[in-house]
Amino acid sequence: MKLKAFIKAGLLSASTLAMATAAAAQDKAVRIVGSGASSGVVGIFGQNSSAAMAAAFDKINEEGGVKLADGSKAMIETEYYDDRCNAEEGISVLRRIASTDALVAIGPTCSNVAEPLFGILQAQVDDAGDTGLQFPVFTDVAIKGGLAGISEWVFRNTPSEAKMYDDLFAWIRAEHPDLKTIYGGVEEDFAHSRFTWYEVMKKAAEKHGFEVVGEAQWLLSDTNFSNQARAMRRAEPDVVAISAHPFTTCGMLREMSRQKIKPKVLVGLTSSSSLETLSGCPDEAQGLTIPTSFAPVNDNSKAAAEAVVAKGGQMDLHSASAWENAMILKEVIEAAEIEGTPASVEEDRRKIRDGLAALTEADGLLGVNVRQPDGEAVKPFVFVHAQGKGWEVLHDPKS
């Protein structure tokens, strides 16, 4: 009101008016928050996602922020909530986020959190008989297959492991036609690693002609793998597939080395294609082959990786998704013409949900991510293997 009064009185010059208008625009903000495990055994994943989100939003803000329905610009404000990879805490965190003016959440980290968390959301949009939470969630890390189908308020930018491992085992079969058998090791109490061995890796291996000659199970908190490795050694497999996260992957690899188990090919879980694995067991991990939806193979992916490092994180397939989610949400917000006011929060959330639902594809760091009708994504990927102190591209299925 004071600004209008000054204008009417002719007390503001054109340049002063421009400065005042710009300052007013800078006061506008929209909130996009993250949630996931930033502490505990898998806390590194949430920490990297948080760093990626912060770096991406800094880039967006430095370039002017996001355009609102009235043509003004707003800065993106963000925050990261720690659910410690605990389902009850994850649900509590999402309810807390929904009680604020946040428009959308990126997360969570753990599939065992995502599954029940998605269950508290409204299953079908506009179902008057469903009192579930109406809040858009855009997942970056929790990768267990099929979870987006739980609710129409859920969207995921996680790669399709079914496609990735199908292609990987087809490639291994073509490259090593003499290999016949495979042995699986699985982190039994973690939803992602368990699902990926039994429903993805194992089925893909059998599809491409590998005979499963045994399985070893352990828990996320285990530190002794001698019995599992001993059984593996007796089976003498050509290929070993370890469906586990970095901590127990390294524990198993060290025990395999101690017992002199040397498979012809060693396959790992997508989530273990990280620097954490190489810092935990650099020697034992050499040659470990994993499909991943991120590698610094072009200018955009290299620049993004550097920006995340500057924020204290590392870029891997999970934090790359967090970066991509931030960039996708900018495009969705602008296309949906959100108001970005306190009074429009509920309407803006619905517009973002509808905008995500309408996407058929989105730009990613390795190329175009195809959006599926069920809220899932199919993303470009490469095969990497541990070489020296880093992950090197072994094969690009597109080439």
N, C-alpha and C positions, 0 to 999 in steps of 0.2 A: 504493500500500500504506500509506504514512504517513497519507494522507487517511482511509482506512478505519479505521486504528487510532485516530486522533483521534476519529472519529465514535463508535466503539465505546466509547471511554473517556469519552464525554460532554464532551469538551473543546472542542467547537465549538458555538457558538450557531447558531440557525437562520439568522441574517443572515450570519454568517461562512461557514457552509456554502454559502449561496447565492452569495456572492462567490467562494468557492473553486471551486465548480462552474462558474460563468461564466468564470472565468479558465482553467479546464481546457478549456472549449469553445473559447475564443479561441485556444488553442494548436493546434487542428486546422486543417489547410489542405489544399486540393487545388490541383494545378497545371494550368493551361491556358495553353499558350504559343503564340506566334505566330512565323511565319517568312515571309520575303519580302525584297524588295529595298529596303533602307533606305539604300543608297548607290548612286552611279552615276547614269546619265542618267534612269532612272525611279525613283530613290530616294525621291522625294516621295510616291509611292504607299505604299510601305512605312512611311514616317514617319507618314503620316496614319492608316494602319491601326493602327500601334502606339499612337498617341495615342487613337484611338477605343476600342481594347481596354482601355487603362489607364483611360479615363474610365468605360467601362461597368462594369468590374470594381470600380472605386471605388464606384460607385452601388450595385452589388449588395452589397458588403461593408458599406457604410454602413447598408444596410437589413437587416443581420443575416447576410449570407452565404448559403450553400446548406445545405439540410437533408439530413442523411445518413440511412442506413437505420436507425440506432439512435435517431433523433429528435434527435440533437445537431446543432449548426451548425458549419460550417467556413468559413473565409475562403478566397477565391480568390487564389492567388499566380500571377503571370505574368512573362513575360520575352519578349523579341523577338530572334530570330536573323536575322542578315543573310546572305542567299545571293547578293547582288549581281546578281540576275537571271541567274545562271549555273547551268546544269543540273547539272553535277558537284557544285558547292557545295551546291545545293539538296538533292540526294540525300544528301550527307554530313551536312548539317544535320538532315535528318529522321532518319537513323540515330542521330545523336547525341541528338536529342530522345527517341527511342524507348528509348534506354539509360538514361534518367532515370526519375523517378517521375511524369512528366507523363502525363495521362490522354487528352489530345486536343490536336491542333494546329490553329490557324487559319492558313490561307495555302494556297499561296504567292501572290506577286504576279504573276509572269510565266507566260503560257501555255507558253512554250518551256521553262520549268522544270517546270511542273505535269505536262506530258504524260509525260516520262521518269520523273519522281518517282512518279507514280501507278503506273507500270509495275513498281516494285520492291515494291509492296504485293500481298498475296494477292488474286488476281483474284476468286475465289469463296469465300465464307465456308464453312468446314468442309471444304474440299477437302484431304484428307490428303496428296495428291500435290503440293500447291503450297506451297513453303517460303517464299513471299513474306512480307514484313513484315506483321504483324497489329497495325495501329495506326490509329485513326480520324483522318481529315483532313477538316476542314470549311473549304472554300475561300471566301474573301471577294472576291478580286480577279481571278485568272486566269479570263478570260471566254470564251475560245475555245469554241465550241459542241461538246457531246458528250463532254467529257473525263471526266465522272463515270462513264461506262460502262466505263472501263478497270478499275476495281476496286470491289468491294462494300464496301470500307472508306473510300471517298471519297464526300463529299457536298458540294454546292455551293449557295451562296446568291447566285449571280450571276444577273443578269437574262437573259431570253431575247432576245438581239439579233435573232434571226430574227423574232420577234413584233414587237419594237420598230420595226425598219426596215420591215417589211411595213406596219404601221400608218402610219408616217411617210410613206412614198411614196404610200400610198393617200390620205392627207390632202393632200399636196402636189398630187396629181393633181386632187383635188376643188377645192382652193383656186385652183389655177392651170391650168385646162384648156387654156390656150393654149401651155403649155410642152411642148416635144417632145424635146429632146436632153439628154444628161448626159455629163459627162466625169469620169473617176475618177482620183484621185491616191492612191497607196498606198505605205506604208512597207514595202518588199518583204521585209526581213530580220527582221521581228518577227512572230511566229506569230499574235498576235491581230489586228493591223492587216491582215495579208495575208489571213487567213481571212475577216475581216469584209467586205473589199471583194469578193473573188472569190465567196464562198459566201453572203453575206448581202446587202450593199448592192446589188451589181450585179444579182443575181437578183430582188430586190424591185423595183428600178427598172424592169427589163425587164417584170416581171409587170404593172406598172401603166402600161405603155405608153410608157416613155421609151426612146429609141434611144441606145445607148452609142456615142459618136462618137470615143472615144479613151481612152487610159490613160497615166498617167505613173508611173514607179517611182523610188524613191530609197531610201536606207539610213538607219537610225536615227542614224548618225554624220555624215550629210551636212550641209553648211552652204551649198551653192550649188545653187539651184533654177532657174537662168535657162533652161536647155534645156527642162526640164519645163514651165515656164510659157509658153515660146515656142510649144511644140506645142499647149498648151491654148488659147492665144490664137487660133491659126490655125483651130482647130475651132469657135470661137465657140459654145460650149454654152450652153443656157438654165440648166442646173443643174450645179454642180460639187460632187462628193462627195470629201472628203479623209479617207481612212482612215489616220490617223496619230496619234501621241501629241503632247502639247503642244509639245515642242521643235521637231520638224520641221513640225508644223502651222503654227506661227508663221513658220518659215522660208519655207514655201511661200506663206503669206498675204502676207508682206511683199513677196515677189517678184511675186506677182499684182498687188499694189497698184502696185509700181514699173512694171510693164508695162501698167497700166491695164485689167486684166481684171476685169470687173464682171458676174458671172452674176446672173440674176434671183433664184436661190435658192442658198444655200451650206450644205451639209450636212457635219457633222463626226462623228468617231468618239466613241462613248460615253465613252471614257476622257479625252477632251479637254474634257468639260464640267466643268472645274475652274478654280480661281482661278489656277493656274499658267499656263493659256492666256491669261487676261485680263491677268495681270501681264507676260507675255512679249510680247504684241502687242495691246494694248487697242484701238487704233484699227482695225487691220486685221481684227480678229475681230468687229467689230460686225455683227450680223445672223446670225452663224453659228448654225445650228439643229441641235440634237442631242436625241435621245431619252435620258432618264435616269431611273433608278429612285430618285433622291433629289432633293428640293427642300424647303426649309423652309416647307412649306405648312400645317402644323398645329402644335398646341402641343407634341406629343411630338417631332417632327422639329426644331423650333426649340430646345427644351431640350437635345436631344442634340447639336445643332450647337454650342451655346454651351459645353457640357461638353467637347467635343473641342478647341475653340479654347483653353479654359483649360488644356489639356494640351499646347498648342503645336502643334496640328495643325489641319487643315481638314476639314470634312465634305463629301464628294462621294459619287457612287454606290458607290465602292469602300470607303471608310472607313465609310460607312453600313452596308454589309454586315458589316464587322468588328464594329460595335456590335450589330447584330441577331444575329450569330452568338453573341456573348457572352450575350445575353439568352436566346436559344433554348437554349444549352447549360445555363444555370441550370435551365430547366424540364425538360430531358431528364435531367439529373443527379438532380433531386429525384424525378421520376417513375420513374426506373430504380432508385432506392434503392441507390445505390452505398455501399460500406463506407467508402471513403476512408482505408484503412490501408495500410502498406507491404506487407502480405501479400496485399492484394486488388487490386493494381495491374492485373494481367492480366485478372482477372475484371471489374473496373470499366471497363476499356477496351472490353471486349466488350459490356457493358451499354450504354455510351454509343453504340457503333456500332449496336446493335440498336434503341436508342431513336430515333436519327436515321433509321434505315431505316423505322421505324413511323410517322413523321410524315407526315401528308397535307397539313397546312397549319401555318403559324406566323405570329404577329403580326409585322409589319414597321413601319417608320416611316411608310410611305405607305398601309398597309392590310394585307390578308392576303396572305402569300406562299404560293402553292400548291406543294406538294412533289410531284415526279414520281417514279414507281416506279424510274427509273434514277438517282436521286440528284440530278437537276437541279431547278431552281426556275423558276417563272413568277411574276414580281413586278409589282406595279402600277408604272406609269411615266407620265411627262409629257413633253411636248416643251418644251424651253427654248431661248431664243436670247439671244445676248450683247447686252445693252443697257447703255450707260454702263459702270459699273465692276462690274457683276454679271450673273448669269444670271437672267432673268425667265421665268416660265411663259408660254409662247405658246399652248399648247393641252393640255387634259386629255382623252385619248381616252375616259375613262369618262363625261364630261359630255355 
